[in-house]
Amino acid sequence: MKIIADLHIHSKYSRATSKDMDLTHIKSVAQIKGITVVGTGDFTHPEWFKQLQEQLEPAEEGLYKMKEDKEGKVRFVVTGEISNIYSRGGKTRRIHNLVVLPSLESAAKINSALSWQGNLKADGRPILGMDSEELLKIVFQIEPQALFIPAHIWTPWFGLFGSMSGFDSLQEAFGENVRYISALETGLSSDPPMNWRLSQLDQFCLVSNSDAHSPDHLAREANVFDTELNYFALRDAILKKDKSKFLYTIEFYPEEGKYHYDGHRNCGVRMSPQERKEVNGICPVCHRPLTVGVLSRVDALADREEGFIPSSAIPYKRLIPLKEIIGEVLQVGVKTKKVEQEYNKLIYNFSTELAVLLEVPYSDLAQVVSENIARAIEKAREGEVVVEPGYDGEYGKIRITSEKKENPSQAALFS
C-alpha cells in the first residue's frame, strides 16, 4: 500500500502557529494534500494531549483516526518536537528532537517523566533544560519501540549540526546512545544530496517532514512508503532503510529554506559560502559575524564532493506547493480567490494535491486548467526553476523558468 507520511507538525498550542492547527483542520487538509499518516505534533502539551485522547480512537496498530471520521482515510501517529537547551563541552546547545510513539499510553508516561524537567504547558514545543542524550534515554526506557529523530539537523540555531549551537558529530552529541538513533530529519534548508556528502550519516535513514505551523504547509516535505498501514511497518522501513518499502522523500527546494545561505536579514546581506569566506565571515554593513547557513555548514563537515550517492540512499523528489505554482502563473498571491478557484478545480478532478504534483499527465491537467498552469506544474516537476536562496531566517524564493517562446504575453506569465 502506498503511504505518504508527514511525521513532524505542530498544533495550535505551539508558538507562531495557526489557530487552525486543530485535529479537524489537520485531518481535512491532510486528506486534500494526499497524506495517509500525519503526526499529531505536540503530544507533550497538556491541553492538546487531552484533545488527542478525546477525539482520536485506535485504528491500525500504533495508528489513530478521528472518532467522527466515517471515511477514515487519514491516520494519526503520536509525535512531538522537544527543544533541549543545555550546556555540553563548554558551549550552550539548542537542539530540537522529534519523538514518534506507537501509543497515547506511552506518550502519557513520557509526559509524566518530562513534567519534572520543565513547564510543558508553556508551549506545544516545550523547552527543557536537559541534555538531548538524557531525553533519548527517558524515551527509550519508557517506550523501546519509539523513533527518536534529531529534527531539521542543519538549522543554525536549533539543529544537531547547526552552526550556532550544534555538534560536529552524532557521537559527540549522544555518545554510546547514538545506537538508538536510526533516522535524521534533513529539514527545509537541506536535501538528501547535501547530507550524502557526510560519510558519518550513511548509517542513518534520512526523513523529510513539513514541520507545518499552518494547514497549507502540510506535506511540503513528506515520506512515501509501500508498506502495510501500521506504525511498526513504517518504523521497520525506516530502521532498515529498505528501498523496496521506503520509496522516496518529498523535498522542499532547500534554497527556499530560511537558512540555506549565509547572511544578515536585518542588514539585507545574503552570501554564498564562497562570498562569506571572501569577507572573513563579517557582515559588510554592521561588521558583526554573519549567520552561517546550512550550505556552508555542510561544506565545513563534508568529507565527500558534491554529487556522491551512497549505495543505501533513499531516492527523493523535489516539489513546489501547488498554490505557489498557480499564484506565480496568475501573478497573484497564494491566498487569493483566483488561486483558490484553480486549486479547487484540480483537487475536484484529481483528488489530491500530491497526485497533481507527482502523477497526473500534462494532457490531463490541460483539460482542467489553462495550458500555462499545466505547463508550470510540469516544469516544476522537472526542476526547471530559478532559485533565490533563503538566509538568516528569511525564506528563499523559487520561480518557474521563463518560457522560450515567441509569444511575449505567454512568456510573461513565467518570468
N, C-alpha and C positions, 0 to 999 in steps of 0.2 A: 504493500500500500504506500502510495506517495504521500509523504507528510511534510508540511512546511511548518517549522517551529521557530518561534521568536521567544527566547527564554528570558530576556532582560528588558523589563519595562518598569514604569513607576505608577503608583496610584496618585490620586488627588491629594494625598497626605504628604507627598514629597515636596520639597521646596521648588518653586518656579515650575509648577506642574498644572496643567489644565484642570479645571473643576469637572470636566467631562471624563476624566480618567476614573470612572467608576465601572463596576462589572458589566452593567448593561451596555454602556457605550463601547467598552473594550470588546465585548463579545460581538456586537453588531458590526463594528468596523473590521474586526479580525475576519469575520465571515466575508465581508466585501473585498478585503485585501486578498483572501485566499489562504489565510493561516489556519492550520489544523490544530496546532498546540501553541498556546500563548502562556507566558509566565503570569503569575498573579502579581508579582512585584510586591515589595514592602511587607512581607509577612510578619516582620518584627513590630509593626505599628499596632498598638492595641485595638484601636477603633477599626482599622482596616481588617485586622485578623478576625475580629468579631463578625464583620460583614462576610468574610470568606466562609466562616463556619455556618452562618445563617443562610447564605444564598447559594452555596455550592453543595453538590452531593456527589458521592463516588460514581465514577464511570468505569472505564477500563482500569486495570491495575496501576495504581500510582497516579491516575489522572482524575479530573473532576469536570463536571458540567454544571451549568446553572439549573437550578430546580425548575425554573419557569420555562426553560428552553425545550420545547416539544420536539423540534427537529434534531437538536443535539449535535450540530455539525462542528462546533468549536469546543475544544477541550482546554482545561486549565491545568497547569502544573505549578506546584508551590515553589516560589522563588522570592529572593530578596537580595538587595545590594546593601552592603555594610561598609561604612567609611571608618578605617582604622587610622588613627593619628597617634604616633608613638615615637620614642627615641630608640634608635638602633645604630651602633657604630659611631656614636657621637654626632648623629645627624637626625633631624626631625623627618619622619617618614609619614607620608599621607597616601595610603593605599586603599583603593576600593576593591572589594571582593564580592563576587556573586555566589550565592548559595542556592542550590537546586535540591529539592527534597521530594521523597515519594509519598509523603502524607502530611496532613494537617496536624496529626498527633505528634509527629516528630518536630514539627515547627513549634508546637506549644511547649515542648520540653526545651528546645533551644532558646525560645523566648524567655523561659523561666531562668535559664542559666545566664543569659545575657543581661537580664534586667538588673543584675548586680554590677554590671560593668558601665552602665550609662543610662541616660534617660531615653527610653525607647519611644516615649510619647512626643518628643520634640520634633521629630522629622521622620518621614517614611523611610528615608535612608539614614539610619541613626549614625551618629558619630561616637565611636567608642575609643577610649584611651588605652587600648590593648594591642599588643603585637599581633600582626596577621598570623603568625605561626601559632599563637595561643588560640586565636579564633578557629583556625583549622583543627586543632586538637579537640576543642569543645564540640565542633560539628561532628567529627567522625567518632568521638566517644559516644555520642548520643545516637547518631544515625550513620552506620557504616556504609549504607547504600547511597549516601549523598554524593552530589557533584560539587566540588569547591573550585571555582573558576576565577582566577585573578581577572578583574574587569578592565576593559579598554587599556591594555597594558602599557601603551606608549604615551598616554596623556601626560603632559609635563608636570602638572601639579598633583594628580591623583592616580597615576599608573605605576605598576610594578617596575617598569623600566623608565619612568618619567624623568626628564632631565632635571627637574627641580627637587624632587624628594624620593626618587626611586632607587633601585639597586642595579647592579651590573649583571646579576645572575639570579636564577631562582634558588640556587643553593645558598647564596648569601642571605636571601630573604626567609627561606623556610628550613634551612638546614637539612637534616636527615628526613624530615617530614615531607620533603618535596615529593617523595614516593606516593603520597596520597593525591597528588595533583595530576590529572590526566588531560586537562584542557585549558587553553588560554583564549581569552577574548581579544580579537585584534583591535576592536574599536573603530570609530568612524574615520579617524585620521590615518589609519594604516590598512593595508590589504595583505592577502597571503604572500604575494611575491616579495614584499618588503620583509616579512617575517622569515621567509625561506633563506634569507641571507645569513641567518644566525644558526650555525650547526647545533648550538645548545638547545634549540627549540624543536629539533627533529622528533624527539620522543613524545611531544605533546600534540594533541589534536587542536587545530585552530578553529574556533567557532565565531560566528558573527551574529549579533543581535541588534535590535533597533535602539535600545536604551531610551525608548519613547517617553516623552513627557506630555504628549498630546496624542489623541487617537489617529490623526492624519499621519503621524510619523511611524506608526506600527509597520513592521516588515520593510522598513527602508534598508535594514540588513536582517538576514534570517538564515536558517539552515534547512536543507532539503534532504530528506531521508526516504529510503524504501524499506520499511520495516513493518512489523506488526504495530498496532496502535496501543502501546502501553509504555509506561515510564521505563521499565527495565530493558525493553528492546532499544529504545532511544539511547539510554545510558550505555548499553553494550556496544552500540555502533560507534559512540564517541570514544569509549575506552580502548576499543580495538583498532580505531582509525580504519574501519572496514569500508573500503571504497565501493564495495558492492551494495552497501546499506546506507552509507553516508555519501550521497551523490555529489553534492556541491554546496557551497555557501553563496548567498546573495550578498553582494557588496555595494555599499555606497562608493562613489568615486572618492578615494582617500584625500584628493586635493580639496574636496568640498568640506572636509572636516575642519574643525575650528583651530586645530593646532598642527597643520601639515608643514607649513613653512615657519621660519624664524621671524621675529619682529616685535614691534610695539604697536598695539592697537591705538592707544591714545596719541601716539606721535604719527600715525599713518605710515609707519615704516614696515615694509614686508620684504623679506630677503630669502633667496635660495641659500642652501648650505654654503656654497662657494662664495656668494656675496657676503655672508656673515663672516666668513674667515678673512675676507679682504679688509674688513673694518675691525678685526680682532674681537668680534662679538659685542662691540659697543654701539649703542644707538647714536647715529649722527645728529639726532635732534636734541635728546635730553642727556646724552652722554652717560647713560646707565646701561648695565648689561641687558642685552636683548633676551626675550623669552625664546629658549631653544626649542624648536618644533620637533615633530616626530621624525621627519626625514633626516635631519641632522643627527638625532639620537640613534637612529638605525645605522647610519653611516659610522658612528663612533664605535658601536658594538659589533658590527658585522664582521664576519671572517670569510665572507664569500662575495664575489662580484654580483652585480645585478644580472638577473636572468637565470640564475641557478634554480633548478626544480628538484627537490628531494623525491626519491622514488615512492615515498609513502604519502606524498602531498595529496590532500583532498582538492579537487577542482573548484573553480569559482566562476561566478558570472557577475559582471557589473551592471547595475541598473540605475536609471533616473526615475524618481517618482512620477507617476502618470500626470498628476495635476501640474507639475512643473513643466513637463513637455508641452502640454496643451496651452498653458499660460504663455510660454515662450512663443509658440506659433501665433497665438492670438494677440500677443503683445499686451497682455493684461495680467493682473495679479492672480495668484493661485486661489484666492478666496473669493473671486468674483463670480457673479451669476453665469457669465458666459462659460467659464471653465467648468463650473458645476454641471451645466447642461450637457456639454460634450462628454464629460466624465461619466455622467449617468447613462448616456446612450451606449457607451462602450460596456459598462457594467451590465446593463439590461440585456445586451446581446451576447456577451461572452462570460458572464457570471462573476469573474473576479479580476481585480487589478493585475495580479501577478500572471494570470493567464494572458491578459492583453500584452503585458510587457515581455513575456517569455515565449509564448507559444503561437498566438493567433497570426496566421499569414497576412502579409500586406494586402493581398487581394480581398480578404475578408474584412479587414479593418477599413479599407477604402469604400466598402459598400455601406458603412455605417457613419463614418465621419469624413471630412474633407481629405483630399489626397495629401495636402500639406501636413495634416496631423498624422495620417497614416505613415507618411514618409519619415516624419520626425521620430515616430516610435521605432521604425525600422533602423534609422540611423543611430539612435540611442542604443539599440540592441547590438549594433555592430561596432560601437565605440567610436563613432565619428563625432567627436566632441572637441570643444575648446575649453581649456581649464584656466581658472584664476584661483590659485591656491589660497586656502584659509590660513590664518595666523593669529597667534596670541588671543584666542577666544572669538575671533571673527570668522564666521563661516565663509568658505570659498564659494565660487560660482562655476557652474558647469553649463555650457551652452552647446546647442546642436550646431555642427559646422554649416557654413553657408552653402547653398546650392550653387553649383556652377552651371547655371542655365542662362539662356539669353533673355528670358522674361524677367525684367527688373522688379516687377511687383511681387512675383513669386519668390525671388531671391531675398527680397527684403524681409520676408517672414522668418527667414532662418538666420539673419545677420544679428 
